[in-house]
Each structure stands twice: as C-alpha cells, then as structure tokens.
C-alpha cells in the first residue's frame, strides 16, 4: 500500500535530480522524478522511503513481479557460471531454450525459428531486414499512431513526431503509412476499416515486403482495432505475398490476457517481434516466425554481440515459467474485470475506457493533453505511478504488474478514479 513520508519528489530524490543535471543528457526524460531504491509486487520504494503504487511496470516490463523470485534465482545462478561469450562465437543452451519456448508459445502450429536481440526497436529492425531478404522487396507498410522504436528505421516507422522524431531526420526510406482502425474515433467496422487501409496501400505502395502492425497499439493510445480488421489484413497479406509482422513488444507475454494479442482476433502472423515482458526486467528481444522466412537469411546475416545474452536468457526462462505457474493470462483477465467497470463509471461520457487484460486506457474526449496531464499529476502526487500516451497526449494508460495484489490494485485505482472525476470537472 502507499505510504508517503514526504512530498513527491522528496528531498533525497531532489538531491539526485540535481546530480543528474550534471551527469545525464538532458534529452532523457522521466515521467515521475522519484529515485527508486527497491521494489515489491506492485509497489516502488523510493530513496525517501515513500511507497508508491506501480501501475506502469516499467512500461509493461515487470509483469511477473519486481523482483520476481524465479527470475532473480535464474539470474544469480547464471551470473555465477558465466556472464557472456557471444552466441555467435561460442553458443550456449539458454539461447536455444528461449528460442524453443518462443517457437512453441507464439501463434500458429507451423514450424518456426527465432533469433534474439536486445531491444524492441532492434527486433523490429531485424524483422524488416528478414522480410526484405525473404521477399526480395523493399517497401514497408506501417500505421497511423504506430510506435516501433527510436532508431533511424523505427523512427521512420513511428508516427508521432514529438518527442520521438523531432529534429532527428532524415529517416530511412521506403516506409509508407496507412490508416488504422480506431473504433472510438472513426466509427468503422473492422472490415470497413480494412478495406480503407487496403485501398490506400494498393494505390500508394508498390509490392510491399511486409506490413508491420501492433495488434493493440501502445504509445499511440492503446487502440484496439475493430473486430475483423486484423483478420482482413492478414488475408490480404497472404493473397499479395506480403509478410504480416505483429509487433507484440508491449502486448506480448500475458499482458492482454492471452500470450499474444493476435490471439484475440485469431490471427497468425508470419513474424512476431517481442521484448519488454519477455525477461522480467533484463534486456532481451526476439523475432520469431515461419521457418522458411527466418532460414532464408544467409549465415552471419543476423546477430549482435549482446543478442541473447546468457543472463537475459536465464531471466526469460524464469519469467516464462512464472507466467505458466501463476497463470498470468487469467490474472490479467481478472485485472480487466476489476478495473474497467470502475473506470467507466468514473469517466462517464467524458471519454472512452478500453483495453484488454492488464493493458487498459482512458482516452479523454478532448483531443488536448491538458486533462490527461492533470489526472496524471494528481495520481503522482498521491503516490500512484501512471503513464500518458496517445498521438494527442490525451490518454492515461495502465500497465500494472500481472502479480499486483488485489488490495494494492484497488487502492491505486481509487486514487485514479478520484483524479479522473476532479480532472474532468464532474
């Protein structure tokens, strides 16, 4: 539960903030400038002894707990044996086992292969590399409101300018943007939205290599497309020889109440990119997909010095075991059932409440960031960590740990409810 000993941020956090100015690049932002000393399930304890409720999970990373016992034990055991060899030089079993688990867990019963990397953006870049190599085509199709990362190629694929792209161009070429299904704003059915999307692609793009889509958009506003949208696009991709790439970096690993969000619309992508929740807080990412697509790349064409680091692989195996043992898909579904009705009652007619599992959002009807910012500030001052998102900055997003205790979740949501009521002036 929360226990605030000081104002937020407290004096020790303010001291560290002053040190930070002289050491850390100003371009690195922080949503809530409290400096964390330790964590428990659903709770962050800062250097001033304040206990804050964590409804962000480090942006969907620590879903299995922070720290998670199985992850911590696996990391300790591995680091005592060896920390690194580079899989491309002298390989090790952990990398192979993580790939086996990914091949089994991702959608579809077809034969699959996986390759491991460090970050979500790196996974997306490599998915594009693989798709281009396998198809012999260059163009890449992405969507309005999309977020895929901060590297040069993934900035081109990301929609929002500020803060992600502003001043960093020119960007990689042969990236084309299509309209996304956005039920709250466009009023279209899934098939109608898909027909609009396909019309744009066929008129503007010559033979795409791949279509890259978040099954539920993350930074763009937690936008879940209308039923039938993803399936229609998947059918068009099959007919057109275009590879369907599901960016499951924020949605994967039980976050939405399924192992992967594609499952909610019965879609089997050709390639899946993962990161964030895969390894309980350690940096790991992957591309998993059809064996013939992954194996089309020549030996040495994929890899990286730290990709599939043995400690991160050990953490991933511990995290996946935790997801299975604790049935975290069911836990995410319970969070949805608990939180959505309360938020809908608080918001009333002032916006849209939506989401799957433990990936939930409130979009305020006003397409300006002021209300969402006001609500977030009120939560932060009361010791509850929430995040904003959306192209217009008008969305509050919730990504609580999947293992958050019921009482901690209830207290955090109560604070958010009050902040929403006050924020919209009800």
N, C-alpha and C positions, 0 to 999 in steps of 0.2 A: 504494500500500500504506500501511498505518498506520505512523505514526512519532510516538510520544508523547514529547515533551520535558518535559512537566510532568504533574502530576495533572490530572484533568478535573473542574471547570474550572481553568484555570491562573491565575496572578497577574494578568495583564492583563485576562482575562475577568472576574475578580473585581472589579477596579477599575471596569470598565464596568458591572458589575451594581450597584455602589454608586452610580454616577452615575444609573443607570436609576431607582433608587428615588425620586430627587428630581425626575424628569422625566416618567416614563411612568406612566400609570394602572395601579394595582395589579391591575385586572381583566384585564389582558393577561398571559397565562401563556406560558411557554416550556418545552418538553419537556426540552431539554438546554441549559443556560445557558452555552454557549461562543459567543463572538462571532466570526463568520466574516469573514475578510479577503479570501479568494479561493477559487475552486473549480476543479476539473478533473473530467473524467468519472468519476463515482463517488467522488470524494474532495472533502472540505471541509478547508480550511486555516484554522485559527483565528488569532487575534491573538498567541497564544503560540507559533506555529509548529508546533502539533500537526496532524497529518494524520489525519483521521477518515474512515472508510468510510461513505458515504451510502447507506443502504438506505431512504430516505424520499422523496427527490426533491422536497422542499418540499411534501409531501402530493400526490404524483402530478403535479407541475407541470413539472419539468425533465427529462422523459423523453428529450428529444432531445439532452441534454447541458447543461452548465452551466460556462462559456457554450458555446453551440452556434455554430460558425463561420457557418453560413448566417443564423442569427437575428441574430447580432452585426453582420454585414455589412449586412443589410437595415435594421436599426435605425439604424446610423450613416448610411447613405445617405439614409434618410427624414428623420432629425432635421436633417440639413444642408439639406434642402429646405424643410420646414415641419413644425411640431410639432402644430398644431391649427388647425382652422377651425370645427368642429362640423358634422357631416354634415347636420344639419337646417337649417343656414344656407347654407353653400357646400360641396357634396359633392366627393368625390374618388374616383379609380379604385380605390384599395386596398380600400375598404369593399365596393364592388361585387364585386371579385375574390374576397375572402374569402367572401362570400355564395354566389358561383358554386361555389367549391370545396366548401363545406358542402352545398349542394344536391346536388352530384354524389356526395359521399362517404357521406352518411347513408343508412340502409337504405331500400330501395324505389326503384322506377323511375318513380313518379308525378311530376307537376310539383310543384315545391317553391318556397318562398320562405324567406328568412332575415332576421332582424333582430339587430343586435349591441348588446351591453351591456358592463358592466364586471366583474361577478362572478357566481358561480354562483347565489347567492341572488336576485340581480336577474333572472337568466334564468328561474328557477323562478317568481318572482312574475309575470313577464310572460307566461309560458306559461299560468298560471292566468287572468290577465286576458284573454288571447286566447281561451282555451277558453270562458270565461263569455260573452264577447261573441259568439262564433260560435254557441254553443248556446242562448243566452238562459236558461241555468240557472245556479244559484249553487253547489250543494254540490260539495265536492272530497273525493275518497277518497284516503287515504294508508295506510301500513302500519306494523305493529309494527316496532320497531327502526330506523325510517327516519331519515335525516338529510337535510334540504333547505336548511339555512341558519340565519342568526341575525337576520334582520329579523323584524318582527312577524308577518307572514303565514307566513314559512317557519319561525319558531319554533313556530307552531301546527301546522305540518305535521311538524316534527321530533318524534321520540318521546321521547328521553332528557331527563330533567329537568335533572340536574346534569352539567355546568356550563352547559348551553345555555339553559335556560328558567327556572331557579330565580330567583324574585323579580322577573321581568320582565313578568308578566301585568298585565292581561288580554290575551288574544290574539285574533286575528281569528276570526270565527265561520264557520260552515258548513264546517268541516273535520272529517271523520269517519275513524276509524282501523279498519282491517280486519286480520285475521291474515295473516302472511307464511308462505310455505313455508320451513321451517327443517329440512332433512333430518337434521342431526345430533341435533336435539332432539325433533322431532315424529314421525319415522318414517313420514310420509305420502308417497305418490307425488305427482307433480305434479298429475295430475287430481283426486286426492282432496283435496289442499290447496286447489286452485282451487275445487272445489265448496263447501268450507267457507267460503272467502272470499266467493264469490258469495252464499251463503245469508245471511251477515252483512250484506252490502251491501243486498241486496233487502229485508231485514227492517228495516233501520235508516236507510236513506238514500232520500230522495225525489228521483228523477231527477237523478243527478249530472251535472255539466258535464264532469268529467274524472276519470280515475284516474291518479295520479302514482306511479311506481314506479322505483326503482333496479334495473336488471336484475341487478346484483350489488350488494348493499348495502355501503356504505363504512363510515362511522363506527359503524354498528350491528353490525359484526362480520365484514365480508367474507362475508356469507351469500349463497350462490348458490342460488336456488330449484331444486327438483327438476325434472327434465326434464318438459316438458309443462305446467308451471304458467303460464308467461308466455303460451304459445300459447292455453291455455284462457281466460285472462283477456282476451286480445286478441279472441278470438271473441265472448265475452260483451259486450265493449265495442261491437263492430260491431253486434251484434243489438239493443243497448239504446240506441244513439245517444250513447254516452259516448266522449269523446275519450281515447285512450291516450297519456299523456305519459311518455316514457322519460327519466329523469334520468340522463344519461350523463356527468355532470360529473367524477366520479372514474374512471369506467370507459372513457371515450372516448379516441380517438386512439392506438390500438395497445396500450394498456395491458394488455388481456386476450388479446392475440394475434390480435385482429380490430380493424377500425377502430372498431367499436362492439359492446358486449357483447350487444346484442339479437340480433346475427347468430348467436351460439352456439345460440340456440333458434329461429332462423328467424322472428323476429317483426319486423314492420314497424309502428312506432308512427305515430300521427298527428302528434305533435310530439316533438322531441328537444331537450333542453337540454344545452349544452356549456359548458365553461370549463377551468380547470386546465391540462391538457396542450396546449391549443389554440395557445398563443403563446410557448412556450419561456421562460416566467417573467414576461412582461408581462401586465397585467390586461386580459383580453378574455373575453367570454362571448357566447352566442348562443342564440336559439330558431330552430329550423329545422323546417319541416313542410309539410303539404299546402297548396298554393297557395290553394285556396278558403277554407281556415281562416284563414291569415295575412291574405289580402286582404279578409277580411270586416270588418276593423277600419278605421274611418274615418281619413282622412289627418290626421296630427298626434296620433293616439291612442297611438302608440308612439314611443319615442326617449329621449334623455337627452343632456346636454351632452357627456359624455365617451364615450358609447357608440360603439364602433368607431373609437376614436382612431387617426389615421393611423400613428403609430409602432407601436402594438399590432397593427394590421392588417399592417404590413410584417413584424413579428415572426412573426405567424401564417403568412404565406405562406412565410417562410423555414423555419419549423418543419414545415409540411406537406410542403414539398419534401424536407426531410431525412428524414421518415418514409418517403416514397416511395423516395428514392435509396438509403437504407440498409436498406430492407425491415424496418422495425422491428416489424412483425407477426411475422415469422419470428424476430427477435431476442427478442421477448417469449416466444414458444413455447420457444425454447432455454433461457431462464431457468427456465421452469416445469419442463422436463425435467431440468434440472440440480439444482434446489433441492428440489422436492417429495420425491423419494425420500430425500434426506439428512435432511430434517426429520421425515419419517415414522419413520425409524429412530431418531432422537433422542427423539421423543415416546413411541413405543411405545403402550401402552394408556392413557396419561395424558391423552389429548385427541384432538382432530380436526385434521388438517392438510388444508387445502383451498385452492382458488384457481384462477385462470386466468392464463396468461401471467406477467406481472410484477406481479400483484396477488394475493399469497399470504398465508396466515394460519395461525396456530396458535391454536386455542381450547383452553384447559386445561379438563379435565373439571370441576374445582372452580369453581362459579359465584361465586367471590370474586376480587377483584383482586390478592390478595397474590402469587400465583405469577407472574403476568404482570408485575407491578411489579418483582419480584425479578429476573426474567430481563432486563427492560429495563435496570435499573440496572447489572447485570453487563456488559451489552453497552456501555453508555455509558462505564463506567469503563475498558473496554478499547479505546475509540475507535471504536465502531460505532454509528451512528445508526439506531435502530429506533423504532417507534411502537406504542402500545397503542390498542385500540378495543373496541367491544362494549358492549351495554347494561349488562353486569355488569363491564366493565373487565377481562375475563379473556382477551383476545385480543391476541396480538402480530401486527402486520401488517407486511408487507414491500412496499415500492413502489420498488425500485431503478430508477435510470435505465436506459432501454432500451439505452443505449450503454455500459453499465458493462463494463470489460474483464474477461475471464474470471478472471484472477488476483485482481483486487480483489474480485469477487463471491465467489470461493472462500474467500478469507481472511475476509471478513465472515460468511459462512455458518458457517465453522468456529468462530468466536467465539460465534455464536448457538447452535450445536449444544452446545457445552460449557456455555453458560449454561442451556440447557434441561435438560440432564442433571443439573446441580447444582441447578437450581431445583425440579425435581420429586422430587429425592432418590433418583435411580436409582443 
